[in-house]
Amino acid sequence: MTDTNRCLSVLEKAKKLKLLILDVDGVLTDGKLFFDSEGNEYKSFHARDGHGIKLLRQTGVEVAVISGRKSTSVALRMKSLGIEHVYQGHENKVAAFNEIIGKIGVTHEQVAHVGDDLLDLPIMIRVGLAIAVNDANFAVKQRADWCTTLSGGQGAVREVCDFIMQAQGHFDDVLNTYLTC
């Protein structure tokens, strides 16, 4: 497949999306884990990723999170973004994936997944649009339909949200709300 055909294919896939599923560590964060002396875990989330998620949800695309790890900071951040479908502590992510698409009522082709590591592959091979962040494991990047230019935790999720909104014809409307104040 030529690069032009691949781009058209990715664009066509993005037009059909009704659900975006995100990994956390390495996608919504840079993958680093911080612990204090009491064992409390800390994560850093990019504000632009959060704003992109809110904007995408306003266009009718649902967002869900599936993470192999469990973290209070993830639960708090997802609650602040209004994300209802948050599945943590799922190393076997396929069961959570199947539950989410059943609840929302979408087909595999209407789902995109953003991942960075091998745990994400079982979902990535099942969805309509598989996306890897720029700094993902090489095997994940090889199997992705599209790779972001930005790394996990550095605005990659915002890049994905903007791309989906552009593909579905919503980006200009979202942008105009900021230009007509």
PEWO-V421884 format. One record per residue. RES is the residue in three letters. OMEGA is omega in radians with two decimals (999 if undefined). Layout:
<<RES:OMEGA> <RES:OMEGA>>
This chain:
<<MET:3.12> <THR:3.12> <ASP:3.13> <THR:3.12> <ASN:3.13> <ARG:3.12> <CYS:3.11> <LEU:3.14> <SER:3.13> <VAL:3.12> <LEU:3.12> <GLU:3.10> <LYS:-3.12> <ALA:3.13> <LYS:-3.05> <LYS:-2.96> <LEU:3.02> <LYS:-3.11> <LEU:3.03> <LEU:3.10> <ILE:-3.10> <LEU:2.88> <ASP:3.14> <VAL:-3.06> <ASP:-3.12> <GLY:3.09> <VAL:3.06> <LEU:3.04> <THR:3.10> <ASP:3.08> <GLY:3.12> <LYS:3.11> <LEU:3.14> <PHE:3.11> <PHE:3.04> <ASP:-3.07> <SER:3.11> <GLU:-3.12> <GLY:3.09> <ASN:-3.10> <GLU:3.12> <TYR:3.09> <LYS:3.12> <SER:3.13> <PHE:3.13> <HIS:-3.10> <ALA:-3.13> <ARG:3.07> <ASP:-3.14> <GLY:3.13> <HIS:3.09> <GLY:3.10> <ILE:3.13> <LYS:3.14> <LEU:-3.14> <LEU:3.13> <ARG:3.11> <GLN:3.13> <THR:3.10> <GLY:3.08> <VAL:3.14> <GLU:3.12> <VAL:3.10> <ALA:3.13> <VAL:3.01> <ILE:-3.10> <SER:3.07> <GLY:3.14> <ARG:3.09> <LYS:-3.07> <SER:3.08> <THR:-3.13> <SER:3.08> <VAL:3.13> <ALA:3.14> <LEU:-3.13> <ARG:-3.13> <MET:3.08> <LYS:-3.14> <SER:3.12> <LEU:3.14> <GLY:3.14> <ILE:-3.08> <GLU:-3.05> <HIS:-3.11> <VAL:-3.12> <TYR:-3.13> <GLN:3.12> <GLY:-3.12> <HIS:3.07> <GLU:2.99> <ASN:-2.99> <LYS:-3.08> <VAL:3.13> <ALA:3.10> <ALA:3.10> <PHE:-3.13> <ASN:3.12> <GLU:-3.12> <ILE:-3.09> <ILE:3.06> <GLY:3.13> <LYS:-3.07> <ILE:3.12> <GLY:3.11> <VAL:3.06> <THR:3.11> <HIS:-3.11> <GLU:-3.12> <GLN:-3.08> <VAL:2.96> <ALA:3.07> <HIS:3.07> <VAL:-3.12> <GLY:-3.13> <ASP:-3.04> <ASP:-3.01> <LEU:3.10> <LEU:-3.11> <ASP:-3.06> <LEU:-3.14> <PRO:3.07> <ILE:-3.07> <MET:-3.13> <ILE:-3.12> <ARG:-3.01> <VAL:3.11> <GLY:-3.13> <LEU:3.12> <ALA:-3.08> <ILE:3.05> <ALA:3.03> <VAL:-3.04> <ASN:-3.08> <ASP:3.13> <ALA:3.02> <ASN:-3.07> <PHE:-3.12> <ALA:3.09> <VAL:3.13> <LYS:3.14> <GLN:-3.08> <ARG:-3.14> <ALA:3.01> <ASP:-3.08> <TRP:3.06> <CYS:3.11> <THR:3.05> <THR:-3.13> <LEU:-3.13> <SER:3.09> <GLY:-3.13> <GLY:-3.09> <GLN:3.12> <GLY:-3.13> <ALA:-3.13> <VAL:3.08> <ARG:3.09> <GLU:3.12> <VAL:-3.13> <CYS:3.12> <ASP:3.14> <PHE:-3.14> <ILE:3.13> <MET:3.09> <GLN:-3.12> <ALA:-3.09> <GLN:3.08> <GLY:-3.11> <HIS:-2.99> <PHE:-3.11> <ASP:3.10> <ASP:3.12> <VAL:-3.13> <LEU:-3.11> <ASN:3.10> <THR:3.12> <TYR:-3.10> <LEU:-3.08> <THR:-3.14> <CYS:999>>
